[in-house]
Amino acid sequence: VGMSTIMAFGDIVDSGDYPYTVKLADYSEDFSYLLMQVDTEIYKEHKDTCSYEDLAYLIGQIGLYYQMFTVEEDNKCEVILASAKTGKVVYSNTYTY
């Protein structure tokens, strides 16, 4: 399941749905923490396509999906979107179910 989850993150980048660069930078083994780097300069040009909130939600759902099979309780996924250039956090949220 872990490799499938990593591949799902790759699919987000390769799908062409997002006109800006986003990549998985760091994560915890149980996917309760995900740090994604975003090219914020390109994003600003296309911000009407997908908000940071929508992007983080999608990423958080992938992390929670992984946990359905691996974590018995307290399923949560903290998603942090940070500027790839500066490292500054541009959006973060914790998703639960």
N, C-alpha and C positions, 0 to 999 in steps of 0.2 A: 504494500500500500504506500509506503514512503516514497519509493521511486515514482510511482504513478502520480503522487501529489506534486513532486518536483516537476514532472513533465507537464502537469496542468499549469503550473506557473509559466513554463516555457510557452505553452499554447497561448497564454494571454499576450505575451510579447509578440509571438509570430503570427497571430491571427490577423493583424492589420486593422483591428477594430480601434486601436488607440494610436493616434497620430503622433505619439511622443514616445521616447524611450523610457521603459520601466523594466527594472530587473531586480531579482531577488538578491539582496546583499547579505543578509544574515537571518538566521532563524533558529529556534530551539528544536530539539529532537522531536518533541510532541506537537510542534506547530502551534504552541500557545503564544508564541512571539514571532512576528515576521517583520523584518525591516526591508522595505523596498526603496530603491533609488529611482528618482524620477528626473528626467531632463526638464526642469521647470521652464527654461527659456522656450523650448519648443512647445511645451504645454500651454503657455500663455497665448500662443498663436491659435490654439485649437481648443480652448477651454470650454466652448459651447458643445463640443462632441461628447465629453464625459467629465463630470466633476471629480474632484479628489474624493468626495464622499462616496460616489458610485464606484470608483475604482477600488477604494479601500473595502467597501462592502463585498464586492466580488472576491477579492483576495481573502477576506475574513471567512467567507463561506467555504472556500476551498480548505482552509485550515480547520474549520469546524467539521467538515466532511471527513477529513482524515481522523479526527479525534473520535468520531462516532464508532470507529473500529478499534481504537487503541486506548482511549481514556475512559475509565469507568464512571467518573463523576466530575463535577466542576468543569465542564467543557467551556473553554473561553479561548479567544484568539485576539491578541493585541496586534493591531496592524499599525505600523508607522511608515508614512511616506516622507522621505527626506530628499532634499535637493542633491542630485548626483554631484554637483559642482562644489557646493558649500557644506553639505552635511546638515544644514538647517532643516528642522522638522517643519513640513508644510501642512501635514494633517496626521492625526492619530485618533484611533478609536479602539475600544475593546468590544468584541462581539461575543454573545453568549447564547446558549439555548438550553 
